[in-house]
Amino acid sequence: MPRDFKKILCATDFSERSYHAVDYALRFAKISNGTLIFTHIVHVPAGDLMGEQYTLNFAEAEQRARKMLEELQTTRLGGYPHCEIHVEVGDPAEHILKLARERNVDLIVTATHGRSTLASLVMGSVAEKVIRHAPCPVFVVRFGVE
């Protein structure tokens, strides 16, 4: 039996590609008047969160990511009222899956970065890991496709 999408989980890495997935997640949430669980997983505390090239410690990266999510909630999500923000430190795929199970989400919305096959083999794909192990349906958004 198809489920209602009342809890939607969407992770962002603050790239334009992931913002495309955020737009879809927001549409799903609005249709069902559901909760959008909006998250960022700090994998490596890189300076790209700050727009500069230096390394942050995990606490700084976590704090900066939370602030960026709050800004996105206001700007990109238009202040959608049923939104929760989560920031974690660790492996992105593992934490997305853990959060999906803990919160009993109905849908995960994720973006694919479209890396080459070789790059995916070497680095692995967060989207692929989520798809393979998700406890619920996964909606994958390919950048550039409407």
C-alpha positions, 0 to 999 in steps of 0.5 A: 500500500502506498504511504503518505509522505508526512515526514520527508527527509532531505539532506543538503551539501549546500551545492546548487545540485542539492538545492534542486532536491530541496525544492522537490522535498518542499513540494512533497511536504507542502502537498501533504502538509508534512514535516520536512526534516532538513539536514546537513552532515559535516563529513570533513570540516572544510573551509568551503562552508565559510567561502574561504580555503581553510579548515574549520574544527568540527564544532565550528563547521557544525555551527556554521552548517546550522546557521546556513540551514536556518538561512535556507529555511527562511530563503529557499523554503520560504519559512515553511512552518513544518521544518526541522533542522538537523546537523550531524558529524560523520559519514553522510550516508550513514547519518541520513539512513540513521535519521530516516530510521529514528524519525520513521520518515516516509520519503528521502529526497536526495540529489545525485551529483552525476560523477563519472563511473570511475569516480563513483567506484573510487569514492562511492556515492552517498545517493547510491548507499542511501538508495540501497539501504533506505527504510523508505522510498527514495526520490532521486533528483538529477540536476538539470532535469525538470 
